[in-house]
Amino acid sequence: MAAARPKLKATERSAFGSRTTRRLRREGFVPGVVYAGGEEARAFQADAHDIGLFIAEGHALFDLEIGEEDAVPVVVKEEQRHPVRGHLMHLDCQQVNLSVEIQADVSIELEGVEDSPGVKEGGIMEHVVREITIEALPEAIPDGITVDVSAMIIGDTVQLDTIDPPEGVKFMADNPEEVTIATLNPPKIVEEEPEVETETEVIGEESAEGAEPSSGDDDSSDGGDDGDEG
């Protein structure tokens, strides 16, 4: 028996326009649209806190229930977020047919970073590609793909062609051998800067110590000039 899909509950949205959208957001709602192939798109709104937490969980496929309508399976088509605060401002969903394969973007997570010998030696793990496009039936789309890097040493690289996709999933990359997921780089060498300021102070002190005081001849010369003037 297949596990129940997570469900997002929303209410129908009948008012549109930028002014209405701003008012909705001030009142604590996030507007959204669900597209359904050749059918007319439906607008909805959901509590900003609830939908923010739900989307943050990263569900690849979920049921969307608008008002009293039957829930329909959807995937996230596009998220619009605030450029500074990062909170969700608008959500586009796509209704899917569970028997037809679709393409979707899924995140790639690295596992075992701290356990890798290279990192323990001071190497720097660089996570290059963090998302990959896949093709699969909607119910086979994973929430994410985990790559084990616990055996990597300095100089190692993980390419997409070395990763086995989950069952029923295909990676949509023309040249997977050229898609770099992660690299383990040597530690950065920090060159010590010469203590210029300290050396300058020493040189200045030596100059001050080596300087001779003004001679008394200068004083007598000044005195002689005064006498001549007298």
N, C-alpha and C positions, 0 to 999 in steps of 0.2 A: 504494500500500500504506500503510495507516494505521500511524502510529508506535505502538510498543509502549507500553502504559500503565505507569506506575510501579507497583511492587508492594510491599506491606507484608506481611511475614511475621509470624505470631503463632502462639501455641499455645492449645489449648483450655483453658478454665477451668471446673472442675467444682465447686469449693468457693465458697460465697457467705457473705454476712454481713459486718457492719462490722468485726468482729475479723479475719476472713480478709483483707479488703481492706486494712486497715492493715498486716498482716503482709506482704502482697504488695508494698506500696509501700516498706516498710523493706528488702525484699530486692532492690529495684531494678526493679520491674515496674509497668506501668500497666494497670489493668483496663479492659475495654471490652465493648461489646455491639453486635451488628450485627442490625438489624431487616430483615425480608424480606417486607413486605406481610402476607399472611394466614398465612405460615409462622411457625413458632416461632422466637423470637429466639435467637441463639447468643452465648454469652459467650466472651471470649478475653482473653489477656494478652500483653503484648509488652514487650521490654526498654525501660526508661524512656529511656535515652540514644538508642537507635535510633529509637523512635517520636517522641521530641521533635524530633529533627533532621528526620525525614520530614514531620511535620505543619507544621513551620516553613517548609518549602519551598513551602507553599501550593497543593498539588495540588487542583484542583477535582474530578477524577475519578481513582480509582486502583483497582487490584485488591487485594483482601484475601484472603490465603491463610492459613487456620487449620489448622495441623497438616498432615495428609496430604490434606485435602479439596481439591477443585478451587478455584482462585481465582475470586472473584466480583467484579463491578464495584460499587463503592460510592462514596458521597459522605459527607462529614462532616455529621452531623446536629447534634451538640452537643459542645462541649469544656468540660470542667470543669477550671479552673486554680486553683492556690493563690492566695488573695487577696493575699498579700504577696510571695512569691517569684516567682509567675507561671508556675511549671512545670506541665506537664500532669499531671492527677491521674486523669482518667477520660475515655474517648472513646466517643461513640455514633456509629455509622455506619448508613447506610441503603442496602440493596442496591437497585439500579436495573435497569430494563429499558432496554436501549440504544435501543430503537425507540419509546419513549414519552417525550414531553417532561416535564420536571420544573422546578420552581422552585428557585433557589439564590441565596444571597447571595454576591456577589463584591466584592472591594476595588477602590477607585478610586485610581489613583496620578497625581500631577501630574508632568508632564515639562517641562523648560525653565524652571523657576522663576527660576534665577539669570540666565537670558538675557533675561527680559522687561524692556522699557524701564522699566516702572513700578518694578520692584524695584531696578534700577540707579539710579533717582532717589531711592531711600530708601523707596519704598512697602512696605507689609507685605502679603504674600500670606496669605490666610486660607483654609485647606482646610476647607470647611464640611461637606459630605457625603463620607464616606470609604468608604461601602459602599452597594451598590444591589442590589435583588432583580431577578433576571432569569428568563426562561423560555426553555428550549431543550432539545434532545436532550442527553442526558448527555455525549456525545462532543463536543458543540459548546460546552460551557460553558468559557469562558476562565478561566485562573488569575487574571486581573485585567484591568481596563480602564484604559488609559492615556489621559490627557487632556493635550493640548499647550497650555501656557499661555505659551509663549515670546513671543507677540505682545501680551500684555496690558499696558495702560497703567493709570495710577492712575485709579480710578473704574470700571474694567471689572468685569463680572460674567459668569460662565459658568453657564448654566442647562442642565439635563439635555436639554431639547428641542433644543439646538444640537449635541448629540453624536450621531454616527452609531454605532449598536450594531454589533458584529461580525456577520458573516454568520450567519444562523440564530438570532440572539439577539433577544429582545424585552425592553425595559425594562418592569418591572411598576410603573408609577406612574400614578395617575389624572390628575394634572396635572403633567406633566414640566416645563412652563414655570415652575412654582413651586418646583421642586427646585433649590436653589443648590449648585453643586459648589464654586466658588471665587470669591472676591472679592479685588480688589487695593485696599487701603485706603491713604489718605494717611499719611505718616509722622507719628508722634506728636510733638507739640510739648511739650517739657519747659520749663516756666517756671522761671526762676531765682528762688530764694528770696532775699529781702533778708538781708543779713548782719547779723542782729539782734544776735548775740553781739558782733561787732566794734564796732558802734555803741555798745553798752552800755558796753564797756570805755573808749571814747573819752570818753563822757559822764562816766563815773566819774572819769577822770583830770582832766577839766576841773574837776569839782566839788572834787576834792582840791586842785588848784592854786589855785582861787579862794577857798578857805577861809582866814580870817584867824586867826593864832595867838592864844591867850588873852592879854589885856592885863595889864600889871603892876598896874593898879588893883585887879583882883580879889585879887592877892596882898596889896596894902597894906590892903585892906579886911579881909582875913582877919587881917592882923597887928594892925590897929586893934582888932578884936574881942578879940584875945588880950590887948591892953593894957588894955582896959576891964575884962576879967575879972580882971586883975592888980590 
